[in-house]
Amino acid sequence: MTTIGFVGSGNIGSTVARLAMAAGYDVVLSNSRGPETLTDLVDSLGPRARAATAADAAEAADIAVVTVPLGNYRQVPVKPLRGKVVIDTNNYYPDRDGNIAELDAETTTTSELLQAHLAESRVVKCFNNIYVDHLAALPRPVGDPERSTLPIAGDDDGAKQAVGHFLDAIGYDTLDVGPLAEGWRYQRDTTAYVMPYVEPGTTYPDWSARPAKAQALRTALDEARRYRDM
């Protein structure tokens, strides 16, 4: 049985863990405060979930999900993730993360920073462009006409294939956007960030979820590039 290891277990991490558990995966969760603080979450998930340190969760993972505040990305354990597929959910919020010069200058992207830190891992950017409540609400089985699509980006084709298989299992189609450098197209404040999954006419925080097919996502991604090139 494939194990999904979580370095970070906040809103996105716990939601992905629930989806993974529903799809039959084992999960190992961690956070910065220690395994004992995850007892309630683990109990709510069931017997195929357990808590661990970040290093132990990374070691146990067949696929790892890194979902920590971007400002803490250098604390992600390196050695136990060597050679592994790592899903990066990060977005850059300067008010939370502090200013990061390379991102402010747009000379790199959030997932490229993590890839540089995890030089021997295979990083794929995913789950960063969808509101957590919508991530929980929109999964659908294969063939469902209201099945939604999530974008991924990465430099390793095998890693993207593995992530696509995982997304398929938890109820989503995949749109391959290209290498990690293209991940900016669905980062915060782009047209592909959150809004493709929001029902028109609803307002935050009471956004209603709507399915987002691949073509709608492509349109939003193309608009992001067009705005950047203006």
DATA-V634536 format. One record per residue. RES is the residue in three letters. PSI is psi as a letter, one per 40 degrees, with the letter a starting at -180 (999 if undefined). BURIAL is # if it has 16 or more other ideal C-beta (glycine too) atoms within 10 Angstrom, else .. Layout:
RES_PSI_BURIAL, RES_PSI_BURIAL
This chain:
MET_h_., THR_h_., THR_h_#, ILE_h_#, GLY_h_#, PHE_h_#, VAL_g_#, GLY_h_#, SER_f_#, GLY_a_., ASN_d_., ILE_d_#, GLY_d_#, SER_d_#, THR_d_#, VAL_d_#, ALA_d_#, ARG_d_#, LEU_d_#, ALA_d_#, MET_d_#, ALA_d_., ALA_e_#, GLY_e_., TYR_i_#, ASP_i_#, VAL_i_#, VAL_h_#, LEU_i_#, SER_i_#, ASN_a_#, SER_e_., ARG_e_., GLY_i_., PRO_d_#, GLU_d_., THR_e_., LEU_e_#, THR_d_., ASP_d_., LEU_d_#, VAL_d_#, ASP_d_., SER_d_., LEU_d_#, GLY_a_., PRO_e_., ARG_e_., ALA_i_#, ARG_i_#, ALA_i_#, ALA_i_#, THR_i_#, ALA_d_#, ALA_d_#, ASP_d_#, ALA_d_#, ALA_d_#, GLU_d_#, ALA_e_#, ALA_h_#, ASP_d_., ILE_h_#, ALA_i_#, VAL_h_#, VAL_h_#, THR_g_#, VAL_i_#, PRO_h_#, LEU_d_#, GLY_e_#, ASN_e_., TYR_d_#, ARG_e_., GLN_e_., VAL_h_#, PRO_h_#, VAL_d_., LYS_d_., PRO_e_#, LEU_e_#, ARG_h_., GLY_e_., LYS_i_#, VAL_h_#, VAL_h_#, ILE_h_#, ASP_h_#, THR_e_#, ASN_i_#, ASN_i_#, TYR_h_#, TYR_g_., PRO_d_., ASP_d_., ARG_d_., ASP_e_#, GLY_i_., ASN_h_., ILE_h_#, ALA_d_., GLU_d_., LEU_d_#, ASP_d_., ALA_e_., GLU_f_., THR_e_., THR_a_#, THR_i_#, THR_d_#, SER_d_#, GLU_d_#, LEU_d_#, LEU_d_#, GLN_d_#, ALA_d_., HIS_d_#, LEU_g_#, ALA_d_., GLU_e_., SER_i_#, ARG_g_#, VAL_h_#, VAL_h_#, LYS_h_#, CYS_i_#, PHE_e_#, ASN_e_#, ASN_e_#, ILE_h_#, TYR_h_#, VAL_d_., ASP_d_., HIS_d_#, LEU_d_#, ALA_d_#, ALA_d_., LEU_e_#, PRO_h_#, ARG_i_., PRO_i_., VAL_h_., GLY_e_., ASP_h_., PRO_e_., GLU_f_., ARG_h_#, SER_i_#, THR_h_#, LEU_i_#, PRO_i_#, ILE_i_#, ALA_i_#, GLY_i_#, ASP_e_#, ASP_h_#, ASP_d_., GLY_d_., ALA_d_#, LYS_d_#, GLN_d_#, ALA_d_#, VAL_d_#, GLY_d_#, HIS_d_., PHE_d_#, LEU_d_#, ASP_d_., ALA_d_#, ILE_e_#, GLY_f_#, TYR_i_#, ASP_i_#, THR_h_#, LEU_h_#, ASP_h_#, VAL_e_#, GLY_a_., PRO_i_#, LEU_d_#, ALA_d_., GLU_e_#, GLY_d_#, TRP_d_#, ARG_e_#, TYR_f_#, GLN_i_#, ARG_i_., ASP_f_., THR_i_#, THR_e_#, ALA_e_#, TYR_h_#, VAL_d_#, MET_d_., PRO_d_#, TYR_e_#, VAL_h_#, GLU_h_., PRO_i_., GLY_e_., THR_i_., THR_i_., TYR_h_., PRO_e_., ASP_f_., TRP_h_#, SER_i_., ALA_i_#, ARG_i_#, PRO_i_#, ALA_h_#, LYS_i_., ALA_d_., GLN_d_., ALA_d_#, LEU_d_#, ARG_d_#, THR_d_., ALA_d_#, LEU_d_#, ASP_d_., GLU_d_., ALA_d_#, ARG_d_., ARG_d_., TYR_d_., ARG_d_., ASP_e_., MET_999_.
